[in-house]
Amino acid sequence: MRIRPARFSRPGSLLIVLVCIAAAIPFVARSQQSAPPQGSSKDVEIVFLGTGTPVPDADRQGPSLAIVANGKAYLVDAGSGVVRQANSAFQRGIPALRPNELDIAFLTHLHSDHTLGLPDLIFTPWVASRSKPLRLYGPEGTKEMAAHILEAYKEDIQVRTMGLESANTTGYKVEAHDVQPGTVYQDENVTVKAFLVKHGSWKEALGYRFEAARKSIVISGDTAPAESIVNACSGCDALIHEVYSGRAPNLSKPQMTEEQWMHYEREFHTSAVELGDIAARAKVKMLILTHWQLLGNNKEDDMLREIRQKYSGPVIIARDLDVIVP
């Protein structure tokens, strides 16, 4: 594992380094010895474009990340602000995240916070001169969602292509695929496998396993505890998982009691204690927390302490624009 502190943009990101060092100094040392040289085209980088939840937070954009393999970016989810965050990462030294290079993405599920940036991902890179269609993979309903977005923006497309902007006629198009569990994509850089997870009443929600440059990275998406994640990881180099810690009513939903809200959390999401158990049984080499929620008075230390009840390996609390090399 390597973390590139030069790319951290906020003092708060120092916590990532401290958590890793405190949790697993021997592991970090061994990983540094075997890691490829910095700047190697064979590096696999995880770039967190957004780590937030549906609750508006100026410091945390909507859920989205990029797996950068051999200089190519593969996005997972498209939360709010996705293209501007990608451009911020590009300006901080990740060439693959130049906006007009964004042409492939995978959706875990179709909740609004994971897809509000999809129109942005379809159109903004095109306005910035992308000529390739966006290749989009996701659960059932992905093709329909993409078609509706294109229909909603048909006048914009007409004005940009037929008017004075002279935009190209291919870069706004979407090659959308509703996928099933199994290998959903493969090229010279990555193999991507989808698997089912449990996200409350959603009829289909997916996690993904990326294999690239002899590294394996598993992304849970939004999920309650699922044995499929343990099986998909099975000693993976990095598990990127959602998590919540604490207990409290949702103040934005006064019609729900605290018990009703916590019932929702248990059905749709994974507690820190449950995640520690998953990570331990999956024998994950590095656990990365995203889409994390602190309920009530719980703090980050509480969340880590709960995970530590079962899992003793490195834990990283991801923040927007963090870059991690497993």
N, C-alpha and C positions, 0 to 999 in steps of 0.2 A: 504494500500500500504506500502510495505517495500522495501527500497533500501539498499543493503549491501555494504557500502563504503569500507570495507576491501578488496573487490575484485576489486576495481578500480585500473587499472594498469598505468594510466597516470594522470598528474595534470589536463589536460583538462576535465577529466570526472567529476571533482568537479562541473562543470557547471550544470550537471544533478541535483545534490542536491540543488544547488542555485535556479534553475528554479522552481523546485517543491516547495521549501519552500516559495519562493517569490509569487508563483502563488496560493498556497492553503494550508497554514499552518493549518487551522482548519481541513481540510479533512485529511491531513497526521496524525494529532493527533488522530482522531477518528479511522482511519484504524489501527494504531499501537496498539490501545487498544484491537481490536478484532482479530488481526492477530494471527495465531498459533505460538507456540514457535519456535525460530530459530533452524533449524535442523530437524524439524518435517517431517516425511515421507509424510505428507499430503500437504506440501507446493507445490504451483505451481510457478515455476520460468520461466521467459523469459530470455533466453541467446542470445544476439546478436552476431552471429559469423561474420557477414559482413553487413555493412550498406551502402555500396558504390553504385556507378552508373557505367555505362560502361566505364567512363573515369578512366584510371589507377591512383590510389592514394595509396601511400605506407601506409597510415594510415587507409584506409578503404577497406576491402576486398569485394568480390562480395556478392550480396544480399543472406543472409541466416540467419535463426534464429532457435532456438530450444525451444519448450515448454517442460519443464521437469515437469512431473506429477508423484508423488509417486515414485520418483527415476528412472523413465524411460524417455528417450529423444525421442521426436517426431520432426523431422526436417521439416522446411518449406523452400523450394528452396535450390539450391545447386550452389551458386556462387563460383568464384575462391577462392581457399584456404580453402575450407570448412572443410576438415578433420584436417588440421594443426591448424586451429582456434579452432576446437572442442578439440583437444589435449591440446591447451593452456588453454582452460576453464577447462578441466579435471585437469591439473596441478595446477590450481588456486582453486580447491576444489569442482568441480562438477563431482562426480563419474559417473553419467549417460552419460557423454560425453567422456568416454574412447573410443578411436577409434574402438576397436573391439566390442563395444556394439551398434554401430550405424547400425540399421537394418530396419528403417522405415522412409520414407520421403514423403512429399506432394509437388507437383510443382504447382505454381500458373499459369504459362504459360511457353512457350518454347523459349522465347527470350534468346539469347546466354549468357547474363550476369547473368541470373538466372539458367543456366544449364551447364556452363563451368566446374563446379566442379562435375558434375554427374559421369564422369569416375573415378574421385578421390573417390567419395563416394561408387562406386561399387567395386573398386579394392583395395584401400589402407586398409580399415578395414579387408578385406580378407587376404591380405599379413600380417596384424597384428594379424591373427588367428581367425577372425570371421568365424564361420561355418554355420551360418544361411544365407539364401538368403536375399537380400535387398527387402523389400516390398515397392513398389513405386506406388503412386497415383497421377494422374494429368489429365489435359485436353486431348482432342482428340490429338493423335500423341505421347503420352507418351510411349505407348507400342512399337511403331515403332522406336522411338529414342533409347530406351533401347536395342532393338534388333540390331540396327546398331552399337551401341557402343560395344556390345559383339562380333559382327562380326569383327570389326576393331581390337580388341585385342585378336583374336583367337590364334595367335601364342604365345603371352604372356601367355595365359591360358594354352596352351599345354606345354610350357617349365616349367612353375611353377608346374603343376600337374604331369607331366611325368618325369621331370628331377630331379636333386639332391635336389631341395627345398622340395619335397614331400608335396606340399600344398594340403589342403583338396579339394574335388571336388564339394563342395556345396556353399561355402561362396561367390563365385563370381557371382552366379546366381541372376537373378532379377525376382521377381514376380510383373510384371507391370500391372497396371489397368488404363484404360481410364474411367474417372468417369463422372457422370452427377450430376446436382444440387440435393441436398438432403443429407441425412446421408451417408457418404462414408466409415466410419470406426468407430468401437466401441470396446472397451475392458474394463477391470476392472478399468482402470485409466482415460480414456478420451472417449468422443464422439466428432467426427469431422464431421462437416457439410460443404458442398461446396455450393457456390452461384456464379452466373455469375456477372462479372463486365465489364466495358467498357474500352478496351485498344486499341484504334485506330482501325487499320485494322486487328488485330488478330481476327480470326473467333471464338475463344473461349479463355477466360481468366477467372480465378477463384479467389475468395476470400475464406477464411475459417473461421469458427467459432469453437473454441475449448471450450468444457465444461469439467471442471475437478475440483474436490474438491470444489464444489459450487462456482466456479469462471467461468466467461465467457470472452474469449479473442477472438477478431475478428481481422483478418489480411486481409488487403485490396488487397495485391499484387499490381501490377502496374495497375493504372486505372485513367481514367478521372472521374469527379464527377458522382457517381452512387447512385440512390435511394436504390438499393439493399443493400448497406452498411449501410444506416440508418436503414433499416428493419432488417438486420442481427444483428446489435448491439443492438438497442432498450434497452438502459440502461446497456450495457455490462460493465464489470469491467475494461477492457482495450481495446482500439482501436489502433492498430498498422497500421499506414497509411503512404503511400508515399506522397511527397509534393515537390513543387518547389516554389521559391520566386524570383521575379525580372524579368528583361527583357534584353536580349542580343542576338546577333547572335551566332551561334555555329562556333567557329573559326576552328574546324576540318572539317567543311563542307562549304568551300568557295563558292560552287555552289548555296547555299541557301541564300536568303536575310533574314534580321532579321524578317520580317513579316512572311516569309515562315517557319522559325524555330519556331516562337511563335505559328503559326497555328498548327504545329506538337505537341508542348507542350500541347496546349489546348485539342487536340484530344486524346492524349495518357496519360496525367498526370493531377494532381490536384494542383491548385494554393493554396497558404497559405490562401487567403481570402475564397476560396471555401471550403477548409478543415475546417475552423472555423465554417462555416455554417453547414456542415455535422455533425461535432462533437456536435454542439449545438442541432440540431434536433434529433440526435441519443441519446442524454442525456448520453453520455459516461462519466464514472467516472474518467477515466485517458486517455489522448491522448499521444501516443508515436510516434515520427517522425522517420522514417527510409527511406533509399533510397532518402534522401533529397538533393535537388540541390539549390545552391545559384547562381543566374545568374547576370551578370553585376557586379555592385558594392554592391549588397545587402549583408547584414551581418545577422548573426543569430538573432540579436535583431529585425531586420526588419521583418524577417519571423515570429517571435513570435508576434510582434505588429500586423501584418496582421491577424493572427489567432485570436488574442484577440478582433478583431472587432465584432466577434459573439460568441466566446466561452470563458468562464471565468474559466473553471476548470483547473486541473493540466495538464501541458504540459511538456514532457520530450523529449529532443533531444538525440536520441540513438547514441552511439558510439560503435565501435567494442569491444567485450568482456564485455560489460556492462551486469549486472545481475539485473533484476527487478522482485520484487515479488508484484503482484497487490493485 
